[in-house]
Amino acid sequence: MTYFHENMTNGFRPMLHTVLHTFKQYDATQVDLSQWNNGPNLDNVPYVERKTNAEYGVTENGSQTLKTGIEFGYTSPRFKAINTRFTLSGAYFKTQLRNSVPIVEKPPLSIGTDGFPYYGIYQNDLGYVNSNMNYNLFIDTYIPKMDLTISASFQGSFFDYNRRDKRTAEPISYYGIDGIIHSFTEADKTDTYKQWLVRNVSVTDNMPTEKTFTLAANLKVTKSIYQNIKTSMFVTRLFNYSAPYYFNNVKVERTGTNTPYFGMELTYNF
């Protein structure tokens, strides 16, 4: 039996940054097109100084991946009465992926003539928590008089849980053109601009998918023809069962997943 625990807090992810730009916005209606010389003459054209945040992306150490799990295996002796051996193996895995630093986002909308002036700083980004426990039971029986081996395996999972890491709608803080970071308050939820910093998070965004028991059976028969030649016939996914599960109080039936196929092998040892 093996237990493992791995916590990586410096994984890469694209991060949004902004830089403040100051520019002159000229009144285009006042440009004299007759004085165009490799561009307009702007000496006497009125303008207004404007400021805007320009965006750029940087790949940084901003992801955390936490992995825990147990792997197990057991092989029995070959019981002489039935000349059969049992081998059981499996594993439990849990993987969590989330951001390790706050995330900067801007709502994809425009209000007024100047666009949207604020950027929200959020505690979390899209992440997930996945856990699974699978198993594999292998049974092989040897018949000496026929030099024949019959083996069967039963494999699947006890459960398979998937959910998004809980995504909060409200930012922890925000900033505007002045670059000063402000805490997001209850009053900001009704502000003309700041209310749009609250992200759309639906009920199903944080709803887990909890799939239950599955089973697949395989069969293989191996016969020695001569001393160095063996032939085998196998059937993969001879039987398959996937238990139904519920999502948002709706029962989901998993059908049509059984696709058995047959095959043969010929082995020659030099």
C-alpha positions in Angstrom: 0.0 0.0 0.0 1.4 3.4 -1.0 0.2 6.8 0.2 1.2 10.0 -1.5 0.7 13.7 -0.9 1.9 16.4 -3.3 1.3 20.1 -3.0 2.6 22.3 -5.9 1.9 26.0 -5.3 4.0 27.5 -8.2 2.2 26.2 -11.3 1.9 28.4 -14.3 -1.2 30.3 -15.5 -1.9 33.4 -17.6 -2.4 36.4 -15.5 -4.0 39.8 -16.5 -2.1 43.0 -15.8 -2.9 46.6 -16.6 -0.8 49.7 -17.2 -2.1 53.3 -17.2 -1.8 55.3 -20.4 -2.3 59.0 -20.8 -3.2 60.3 -24.3 -4.6 63.3 -26.1 -8.1 62.9 -27.7 -8.4 65.5 -30.4 -11.6 67.0 -31.8 -11.6 65.4 -35.2 -14.2 68.0 -36.5 -11.6 70.7 -36.1 -8.9 69.1 -38.2 -8.0 71.2 -41.4 -7.7 68.6 -44.1 -6.1 71.2 -46.5 -3.0 71.3 -44.3 -2.4 67.6 -44.4 1.4 66.9 -44.7 2.3 63.3 -43.8 -0.5 63.7 -41.2 -2.8 66.4 -40.0 -1.6 69.7 -38.5 -2.7 69.5 -34.8 -1.2 72.7 -33.5 -4.5 74.5 -33.3 -6.8 71.5 -32.8 -8.4 71.4 -29.3 -8.0 68.2 -27.3 -8.8 66.6 -24.0 -6.3 64.6 -22.0 -7.6 61.2 -21.3 -6.5 58.2 -19.3 -7.1 54.5 -19.9 -5.8 51.2 -18.6 -4.2 49.0 -21.2 -4.2 45.2 -20.7 -1.4 42.7 -21.1 -1.0 39.1 -20.1 1.9 37.4 -18.4 2.4 33.8 -17.6 3.2 33.6 -13.9 3.4 31.2 -11.0 -0.2 31.4 -10.0 -1.7 27.9 -9.8 -1.9 25.4 -7.0 -2.3 21.7 -7.6 -2.9 19.4 -4.5 -2.7 15.7 -5.1 -3.4 13.0 -2.5 -4.1 9.3 -2.9 -3.6 5.7 -1.9 -2.6 2.9 -4.1 -3.0 -0.7 -3.0 -2.4 -4.2 -4.3 -2.6 -7.8 -3.0 -1.8 -11.1 -4.7 -2.9 -14.3 -3.0 -1.1 -17.7 -3.3 -2.4 -20.1 -5.8 -4.9 -22.2 -4.0 -4.2 -25.9 -4.8 -7.7 -27.1 -4.4 -8.9 -25.0 -7.3 -5.5 -24.1 -8.7 -6.6 -20.4 -8.7 -4.9 -17.2 -7.8 -6.6 -13.8 -6.9 -5.0 -10.4 -7.5 -6.7 -7.2 -6.2 -5.4 -3.7 -7.0 -6.8 -0.2 -7.0 -6.3 3.3 -6.0 -8.0 6.4 -4.6 -7.0 9.8 -6.1 -8.0 13.3 -5.2 -6.8 16.2 -7.3 -7.5 19.9 -6.6 -6.6 22.7 -8.9 -7.0 26.4 -8.0 -5.3 29.7 -8.3 -2.8 30.5 -5.6 -2.9 34.3 -6.1 -5.9 36.7 -6.6 -7.2 37.1 -10.1 -7.8 40.4 -12.0 -10.9 40.5 -14.3 -12.9 43.1 -16.1 -16.5 42.6 -17.1 -17.0 42.2 -20.8 -19.3 45.2 -21.2 -19.2 48.9 -22.0 -21.2 51.6 -20.2 -21.2 55.2 -21.5 -18.7 56.7 -23.9 -15.6 55.7 -21.9 -16.2 52.0 -21.5 -16.1 50.2 -18.2 -13.6 51.9 -15.8 -13.0 49.3 -13.1 -11.1 46.0 -12.7 -12.2 43.5 -10.1 -9.7 41.5 -7.9 -11.2 38.1 -7.1 -10.1 35.5 -4.6 -10.6 32.6 -7.0 -10.7 31.6 -10.6 -12.0 28.5 -12.4 -10.7 25.4 -10.6 -11.9 21.9 -9.9 -11.8 19.1 -7.3 -11.8 15.6 -8.7 -11.8 12.3 -6.7 -12.0 8.7 -7.9 -11.6 5.3 -6.5 -11.1 2.4 -8.9 -10.4 -1.3 -8.5 -9.3 -4.3 -10.5 -9.8 -7.9 -9.5 -7.9 -10.5 -11.6 -8.6 -14.2 -11.3 -6.6 -16.8 -13.1 -7.0 -20.6 -13.0 -4.5 -23.1 -14.4 -5.5 -26.5 -15.6 -2.3 -28.6 -15.8 -3.8 -31.6 -17.7 -4.9 -29.4 -20.6 -2.0 -26.8 -20.1 -4.8 -24.3 -20.2 -5.1 -20.9 -18.4 -8.5 -19.2 -17.9 -8.4 -15.7 -16.5 -11.0 -13.1 -15.8 -10.8 -9.5 -14.6 -13.4 -7.3 -13.1 -12.6 -3.6 -13.1 -14.3 -0.3 -12.6 -14.8 2.4 -10.1 -16.6 2.7 -6.8 -17.2 6.4 -7.3 -16.1 9.3 -9.6 -16.8 12.8 -8.1 -16.2 16.0 -10.0 -17.0 19.5 -9.1 -15.7 23.0 -9.8 -13.8 24.7 -7.0 -16.3 27.0 -5.4 -16.3 30.2 -7.5 -17.3 33.4 -5.6 -19.3 36.0 -7.5 -18.1 39.1 -5.7 -14.6 40.6 -5.9 -12.6 41.2 -2.7 -11.5 44.6 -4.1 -11.2 46.7 -7.2 -9.4 49.6 -8.8 -10.0 52.2 -11.5 -8.1 54.7 -13.5 -6.4 56.1 -10.4 -4.9 52.7 -9.7 -5.9 52.8 -6.0 -7.2 49.5 -4.7 -10.5 49.8 -2.8 -12.4 47.1 -0.8 -15.7 46.0 -2.4 -18.5 46.9 -0.1 -22.2 46.2 0.2 -23.0 49.7 -1.2 -21.0 48.9 -4.4 -23.6 46.2 -5.3 -26.0 49.0 -6.3 -23.5 51.4 -7.9 -24.1 52.1 -11.6 -20.7 50.7 -12.5 -19.4 48.6 -9.6 -22.5 46.4 -9.5 -21.2 44.8 -12.7 -18.1 43.6 -11.0 -20.3 40.8 -9.4 -19.7 37.8 -11.7 -22.4 35.6 -13.0 -22.2 32.4 -11.0 -25.1 30.0 -11.6 -26.3 27.3 -9.3 -24.9 24.5 -11.5 -21.4 26.2 -11.5 -20.6 24.8 -8.1 -22.8 21.7 -8.3 -20.9 18.4 -8.1 -21.3 15.5 -10.5 -21.2 12.3 -8.4 -21.0 9.2 -10.5 -21.3 5.9 -8.7 -20.4 2.3 -9.2 -19.2 0.9 -12.6 -18.2 -2.7 -13.5 -16.6 -4.2 -16.6 -15.8 -7.9 -17.0 -13.1 -9.4 -19.3 -12.3 -13.0 -20.2 -9.2 -14.6 -21.6 -8.3 -18.3 -22.4 -4.7 -19.3 -23.1 -3.6 -22.7 -24.5 -0.2 -24.0 -25.1 0.0 -25.7 -28.5 3.7 -26.6 -28.4 6.5 -25.9 -26.0 7.2 -22.4 -27.3 3.8 -21.5 -28.9 0.8 -20.2 -27.1 -2.5 -19.0 -28.5 -5.1 -17.0 -26.7 -8.7 -15.9 -27.2 -10.1 -12.9 -25.3 -13.3 -11.0 -24.9 -12.9 -7.4 -23.6 -15.9 -5.7 -21.9 -17.9 -8.9 -22.1 -20.2 -7.4 -19.5 -20.5 -3.8 -18.5 -22.6 -2.0 -15.9 -22.7 1.7 -14.9 -25.0 2.6 -12.1 -27.3 5.7 -12.6 -26.5 8.9 -10.8 -28.3 12.1 -9.9 -27.5 15.6 -11.1 -29.6 18.6 -10.0 -32.2 16.1 -8.8 -32.4 14.5 -12.2 -31.7 10.8 -12.6 -29.1 10.2 -15.3 -29.1 6.7 -16.8 -25.8 5.6 -18.3 -26.6 3.2 -21.2 -25.0 2.3 -24.4 -21.5 2.1 -22.8 -21.0 -1.6 -23.4 -18.9 -2.1 -26.5 -17.4 -5.7 -26.3 -14.9 -6.9 -28.8 -13.2 -10.2 -29.5 -9.6 -11.0 -30.4 -6.9 -13.7 -30.6 -3.2 -13.7 -29.8 -0.4 -16.0 -30.9 2.8 -16.0 -28.9 6.1 -17.6 -29.9 9.1 -17.7 -27.6 12.5 -18.1 -29.4 
